[in-house]
Amino acid sequence: MSQATDRLQRYLEDELEACRDEDVDRRLDELETLEAAIGSERVDAELDVLSALANETRYTLVRVLVAADTELCVCELHAVVDVTESGLSHALSQLVDAGLVDGRKEGRWKKYRATNRAVALVTVLEGSVDYE
């Protein structure tokens, strides 16, 4: 038995006051079902979103776009963050790939808007931090 299985067995013994191998096997099957229900593709997609937010420039861009509640031009976003044009372009590209912002070209200008996903994530984060 692996160390994790040993520990699970000890836990089940504490919870059930008696534990058989069948109890451990049944619980392992239940846990595998939970893992399968999440799916590795979903986990990968969610990690892409979290990774996109795990950078000060990208997070600031998302927060500004959510707060603006409208499209902003790249030139406006560049005034907010202290990065090169190339750095800004790369950050916005990562945010688009993660589904956090949408961009569109209007004449010679590129405009970006926060997606519903970005709004939801920022809302959750705002509710989870105590700013005292």
C-alpha positions in Angstrom: 0.0 0.0 0.0 1.3 3.5 -0.8 1.9 6.1 1.8 -1.2 8.0 0.6 -3.3 4.9 0.8 -2.0 4.2 4.3 -2.9 7.6 5.4 -6.4 7.4 3.8 -6.9 4.1 5.6 -6.0 5.7 9.0 -8.3 8.6 8.2 -11.2 6.3 7.4 -10.5 4.2 10.5 -10.9 7.4 12.6 -14.0 8.5 10.8 -15.7 5.1 10.6 -14.2 3.6 13.7 -13.4 0.5 11.6 -12.0 0.3 8.2 -11.7 -2.6 5.7 -9.8 -2.8 2.5 -13.2 -2.5 0.7 -13.8 0.8 2.4 -10.5 2.2 1.2 -11.1 0.8 -2.3 -14.5 2.4 -2.5 -13.2 5.8 -1.3 -10.4 5.6 -3.8 -12.9 4.9 -6.6 -15.1 7.9 -5.4 -12.0 10.2 -5.4 -11.0 9.0 -8.9 -14.5 9.8 -10.1 -14.2 13.3 -8.7 -10.9 13.8 -10.4 -12.2 12.5 -13.7 -15.3 14.8 -13.4 -13.0 17.8 -13.3 -11.0 16.7 -16.3 -7.4 17.6 -17.1 -8.5 19.9 -20.0 -10.6 22.0 -17.7 -7.8 22.2 -15.1 -5.4 23.3 -17.9 -7.8 25.9 -19.1 -8.3 27.3 -15.6 -4.6 27.3 -15.0 -4.1 29.4 -18.2 -6.5 32.0 -16.8 -4.9 32.1 -13.4 -1.4 32.3 -15.0 -2.6 35.2 -17.1 -3.6 37.0 -14.0 -0.4 36.2 -12.1 1.5 39.1 -13.4 1.2 42.7 -12.2 0.9 44.2 -15.7 -1.7 41.8 -17.0 -3.7 42.0 -13.8 -3.6 45.8 -13.8 -4.9 45.7 -17.4 -7.7 43.4 -16.5 -8.7 45.5 -13.5 -8.6 48.7 -15.5 -10.7 47.2 -18.3 -13.2 45.8 -15.8 -13.4 49.2 -14.0 -13.8 51.1 -17.3 -16.8 48.9 -18.3 -16.2 50.0 -21.9 -13.6 49.5 -24.6 -10.2 51.2 -24.2 -7.7 51.9 -26.9 -4.2 50.4 -26.6 -2.9 54.0 -26.3 -5.1 54.5 -23.2 -3.9 51.2 -21.7 -0.3 52.1 -22.4 -0.7 55.2 -20.3 -1.8 53.0 -17.4 1.1 50.5 -17.3 4.8 51.1 -17.4 5.9 48.7 -20.1 7.2 48.9 -23.6 4.8 48.7 -26.5 6.0 45.2 -27.2 5.4 44.2 -23.6 1.9 45.7 -23.7 1.1 43.8 -26.9 2.4 40.6 -25.4 0.4 41.1 -22.2 -2.8 41.8 -24.1 -2.2 38.8 -26.3 -1.9 36.5 -23.3 -5.1 38.0 -21.8 -7.0 37.4 -25.1 -5.7 33.8 -25.2 -7.0 33.3 -21.7 -10.4 34.6 -22.6 -10.1 37.6 -20.2 -10.2 40.4 -22.8 -11.5 40.8 -26.3 -9.8 43.0 -28.9 -11.0 44.5 -32.1 -9.5 46.8 -34.7 -11.2 50.0 -35.5 -9.5 51.8 -38.3 -5.9 52.2 -37.2 -6.7 51.7 -33.5 -7.0 48.5 -31.5 -9.5 48.5 -28.7 -9.9 46.1 -25.8 -12.8 45.2 -23.5 -13.0 42.9 -20.4 -14.9 39.7 -21.0 -17.6 38.4 -18.6 -15.0 35.9 -17.3 -12.7 38.8 -16.3 -15.6 40.7 -14.6 -16.6 37.5 -12.7 -13.0 36.8 -11.5 -12.4 40.4 -10.4 -15.7 40.4 -8.6 -14.8 37.2 -6.8 -11.4 38.5 -5.9 -12.8 41.8 -4.6 -15.1 39.9 -2.3 -12.3 37.7 -1.0 -9.9 40.3 0.2 -10.2 42.3 3.4 -8.8 45.8 2.6 -8.6 47.1 6.2 
